[in-house]
Amino acid sequence: MPRRTPYDREILLLALPALGALAAEPLYLLADTAIVGHLGTPQLAALALASTLLTGLATFCNFLTYGVTAQVARLSGA
C-alpha cells in the first residue's frame, strides 16, 4: 500500500467539490425528467433532446478543463 503524503488532504479537499459538481449535472437531469414527465410525451421528448445537448456540452467543457489544467499549471510555474 502506498504511503500517505502531506498533500493527500489538500488533494482530497480539492477533489471532493469537483466530484460533487460532476455528480450534480446528471442529478439535475433526473429531477427535470421526473418533473417534466408529468406534463406529457411531447414535453418529455423535448427534454430528452435538450438533456442530450446539455450533457454533450458539459462533457465537452469537462474535456477542455482536463486538457488545459496541466498546461496552465506548467505555465504558472508548477
C-alpha positions as a LaTeX table, in Angstrom:
\begin{tabular}{lrrr}
\hline
Residue & $x$ (\AA) & $y$ (\AA) & $z$ (\AA) \\
\hline
Met1 & 0.00 & 0.00 & 0.00 \\
Pro2 & 1.45 & 3.42 & $-0.92$ \\
Arg3 & 2.44 & 5.73 & 1.87 \\
Arg4 & 0.45 & 8.85 & 2.51 \\
Thr5 & 1.94 & 12.20 & 1.63 \\
Pro6 & 1.32 & 15.57 & 3.27 \\
Tyr7 & $-0.55$ & 16.61 & 0.13 \\
Asp8 & $-3.20$ & 13.89 & 0.33 \\
Arg9 & $-5.52$ & 16.01 & 2.48 \\
Glu10 & $-5.17$ & 19.03 & 0.19 \\
Ile11 & $-5.88$ & 16.91 & $-2.88$ \\
Leu12 & $-8.95$ & 15.43 & $-1.22$ \\
Leu13 & $-10.24$ & 18.89 & $-0.25$ \\
Leu14 & $-9.92$ & 19.98 & $-3.87$ \\
Ala15 & $-11.30$ & 16.76 & $-5.35$ \\
Leu16 & $-14.49$ & 16.48 & $-3.29$ \\
Pro17 & $-16.16$ & 19.67 & $-4.61$ \\
Ala18 & $-15.13$ & 18.73 & $-8.15$ \\
Leu19 & $-16.67$ & 15.29 & $-7.71$ \\
Gly20 & $-19.82$ & 16.88 & $-6.34$ \\
Ala21 & $-20.07$ & 19.18 & $-9.36$ \\
Leu22 & $-19.65$ & 16.25 & $-11.74$ \\
Ala23 & $-22.33$ & 14.28 & $-9.90$ \\
Ala24 & $-24.77$ & 17.22 & $-9.75$ \\
Glu25 & $-25.33$ & 17.56 & $-13.51$ \\
Pro26 & $-26.92$ & 14.11 & $-14.03$ \\
Leu27 & $-28.98$ & 14.63 & $-10.87$ \\
Tyr28 & $-30.39$ & 17.87 & $-12.31$ \\
Leu29 & $-31.35$ & 15.99 & $-15.47$ \\
Leu30 & $-33.00$ & 13.26 & $-13.41$ \\
Ala31 & $-35.04$ & 15.83 & $-11.46$ \\
Asp32 & $-36.04$ & 17.57 & $-14.71$ \\
Thr33 & $-37.20$ & 14.26 & $-16.16$ \\
Ala34 & $-39.26$ & 13.48 & $-13.07$ \\
Ile35 & $-40.97$ & 16.88 & $-13.21$ \\
Val36 & $-41.48$ & 17.13 & $-16.98$ \\
Gly37 & $-42.61$ & 13.51 & $-17.20$ \\
His38 & $-45.93$ & 14.55 & $-15.67$ \\
Leu39 & $-46.58$ & 17.09 & $-18.45$ \\
Gly40 & $-46.81$ & 14.71 & $-21.39$ \\
Thr41 & $-44.98$ & 12.87 & $-24.13$ \\
Pro42 & $-44.07$ & 15.85 & $-26.38$ \\
Gln43 & $-42.61$ & 17.75 & $-23.44$ \\
Leu44 & $-40.62$ & 14.71 & $-22.34$ \\
Ala45 & $-39.31$ & 14.26 & $-25.89$ \\
Ala46 & $-38.19$ & 17.90 & $-25.96$ \\
Leu47 & $-36.47$ & 17.44 & $-22.62$ \\
Ala48 & $-34.69$ & 14.35 & $-23.94$ \\
Leu49 & $-33.27$ & 16.39 & $-26.82$ \\
Ala50 & $-32.29$ & 19.27 & $-24.54$ \\
Ser51 & $-30.74$ & 16.90 & $-22.00$ \\
Thr52 & $-28.68$ & 15.23 & $-24.72$ \\
Leu53 & $-27.37$ & 18.59 & $-25.90$ \\
Leu54 & $-26.66$ & 19.75 & $-22.35$ \\
Thr55 & $-24.82$ & 16.54 & $-21.50$ \\
Gly56 & $-22.75$ & 16.82 & $-24.68$ \\
Leu57 & $-21.85$ & 20.44 & $-23.89$ \\
Ala58 & $-20.94$ & 19.58 & $-20.29$ \\
Thr59 & $-18.79$ & 16.67 & $-21.45$ \\
Phe60 & $-17.01$ & 18.88 & $-23.97$ \\
Cys61 & $-16.37$ & 21.57 & $-21.34$ \\
Asn62 & $-15.03$ & 18.97 & $-18.90$ \\
Phe63 & $-12.76$ & 17.66 & $-21.66$ \\
Leu64 & $-11.40$ & 21.18 & $-22.20$ \\
Thr65 & $-10.97$ & 21.70 & $-18.47$ \\
Tyr66 & $-8.99$ & 18.49 & $-18.02$ \\
Gly67 & $-6.91$ & 19.15 & $-21.12$ \\
Val68 & $-6.00$ & 22.73 & $-20.22$ \\
Thr69 & $-5.35$ & 22.30 & $-16.49$ \\
Ala70 & $-1.90$ & 20.74 & $-16.90$ \\
Gln71 & $-0.83$ & 23.38 & $-19.42$ \\
Val72 & $-1.95$ & 26.24 & $-17.20$ \\
Ala73 & $-0.17$ & 24.68 & $-14.22$ \\
Arg74 & 3.06 & 24.40 & $-16.21$ \\
Leu75 & 2.81 & 27.97 & $-17.45$ \\
Ser76 & 2.16 & 29.13 & $-13.89$ \\
Gly77 & 5.39 & 27.53 & $-12.72$ \\
Ala78 & 4.19 & 24.22 & $-11.34$ \\
\hline
\end{tabular}
